[in-house]
Every structure is written in structure tokens, then in C-alpha cells.
Amino acid sequence: MAADLPDYYFRIRDNGAVVFKLDTENRQRRWDMEEIAVVNVKNGSIKPHGDRALSPAETALITSWIAERREVLASRDIDDILRTVDHLNLTTQWAQTRASEEQLDLVANHLLLAMHDLRTVLVRKRSENLRRQMEAGAEQTKEA
């Protein structure tokens, strides 16, 4: 079983992880976990634990983990948004076919405000992107 364990363990926490080095080759044959660093995925910071100095191999491993973790979190964000679209469609169907007047009264204002806020942000962001694309196209035309 000990041969199946990785050399390092990343305990996920908000915005990152605590990194442990695993030791299974000790006299008691227990799994010892030595905390070696704290990682922040958002800003990429790696803070060694205590007075410990990370080896270049450990730093490379942690940096690689940060990149992989960012990819996982980004794919989860997109999946969450697509699930939200599904929930909006299911909510629309519920409102149209099964919701009572009392139920609609409970949720209508909350939904309308949230959807209005989302629509405002989406329209603004799309408009900004279109403007940037048009400006970039104009610059390319001038250069040609």
C-alpha cells in the first residue's frame, strides 16, 4: 500500500492548498505527513512552512500542481455556468407549468433582479469586446 502513495499530498483549501511531504519509510511504518508549504492558486505564491527551504524539485512540483489546479478550477467554472443555464431553463419551465401564484410571488423579484443584473453585465462585456475588436481591425487596416 505504501508504494501506491505519492511522495507529496496537497490538502485543498480556499484559494490553494497546504503541501505535505509523505514519509512511509519510518520505524513505526506509519504515514507521516510533514507540512512543507502553503500555496495560493490565485496569485501563485508558494510559502515554505517554518524554516524549511524547498528544493528546486519541490518548487517545480508545486508550480506544476498550481497550473493543473488552475485548469481544473477553470473547467469547473465553465461547467457551473452551463449548469446555471440548465437551471434557468428548468426554472422557466417550472414557472410556466407548475408554479403557484404564491410560489411565483416568493421568487419573482429575486429572479428578475438577478437576471437583469446578469443581462446588464453580459451586454456591457459583449459591447466592450466588440469595440476592442473593431478598434483592432481599424488598426490593422491602417497598418496595411
Disulfide bonds with the S-S distance in Angstrom:
none
